[in-house]
Amino acid sequence: MLGWHKNLLVRIRDEMGISTYTLTWLAFIKGLGFGLLIYHFFIS
């Protein structure tokens, strides 16, 4: 399962033409956004 996910990420990254660094930032920003939405709607 881990190998499948790694290959999927490499394929998507190559198709989009972005670096691993950019992909990491996108994942961070997405997680931050979801975290803020959860906080806004469920916690506060």
C-alpha positions as CSV (number, residue, x, y, z in Angstrom):
1,M,0.0,0.0,0.0
2,L,2.8,2.4,0.8
3,G,4.6,1.7,-2.4
4,W,1.4,2.3,-4.4
5,H,0.9,5.7,-2.7
6,K,4.5,6.7,-3.3
7,N,4.2,5.8,-7.0
8,L,0.9,7.7,-7.3
9,L,2.5,10.8,-5.8
10,V,5.5,10.6,-8.1
11,R,3.2,10.2,-11.1
12,I,1.0,13.1,-10.2
13,R,4.1,15.3,-9.4
14,D,5.6,14.5,-12.8
15,E,2.4,15.1,-14.7
16,M,1.9,18.5,-13.0
17,G,5.6,19.4,-13.4
18,I,6.1,20.4,-9.8
19,S,8.9,19.7,-7.4
20,T,8.8,17.6,-4.2
21,Y,9.3,20.9,-2.3
22,T,6.2,22.4,-3.9
23,L,4.1,19.3,-3.3
24,T,5.1,19.4,0.4
25,W,4.0,23.1,0.6
26,L,0.7,22.3,-1.1
27,A,0.0,19.5,1.3
28,F,0.9,21.7,4.3
29,I,-1.4,24.5,3.1
30,K,-4.3,22.0,2.4
31,G,-3.9,20.6,5.9
32,L,-3.8,24.1,7.4
33,G,-7.0,25.0,5.5
34,F,-8.9,21.9,6.6
35,G,-7.7,22.3,10.2
36,L,-9.0,25.9,10.2
37,L,-12.3,24.8,8.8
38,I,-12.7,22.1,11.4
39,Y,-11.8,24.5,14.1
40,H,-14.2,27.1,12.8
41,F,-17.3,24.8,12.4
42,F,-16.8,22.2,15.2
43,I,-14.7,23.7,17.9
44,S,-15.5,27.4,18.2
